[in-house]
Amino acid sequence: MKKIILLIILTIISGAFMCFSNTKAEESKQCTKENVYQTIKKTGIEFADVVFAQIILESGGLESRLTRSNNNFLGMKMPEKRETTAIGKSHGYALYAGWEDCVQDYLLYQNYIFRNKKMTRNQYISFIGRKYSECGTYKNRILRVIKENRGFMKTQDSVYACSTL
């Protein structure tokens, strides 16, 4: 009888743990600022703060139509010369199975542009300013978004550092 009761208790405890684990997994898939920033960091993208600012700016705070319909934060087009995680295109833009694939694709994009030459942070900001915008204010807008989110990113960096120990 004691073995049966112990078995029942263990089953209940393991079931509760499974529910907790599934909830955490589901939360990590949600498209939130926290999850996006942590994914950028985990992916190993260069200049995480700059890329995060790009994503916030280009996606209208993760709410743009393109973000919702294509899981595409950055207005990425289908590449012709480099590897991609896109599964097709829709409305003229790359279509991703999930938002995490868009972040992975950005890493592939960075690997492609850095294949011949590394850039400093300032060179990179100037590069994306020319690449992503025809007006001369993109660089300043990126810097403004970085400044506005500095506290958030600092908090996330400490969370990231603790989670990788």
Secondary structure as UniProt FT lines:
FT   HELIX           2..29
FT   HELIX           33..43
FT   HELIX           48..58
FT   TURN            59..63
FT   HELIX           65..70
FT   STRAND          88..90
FT   TURN            91..92
FT   STRAND          93..95
FT   HELIX           99..113
FT   HELIX           121..132
FT   TURN            136..137
FT   HELIX           138..148
FT   HELIX           150..163
//
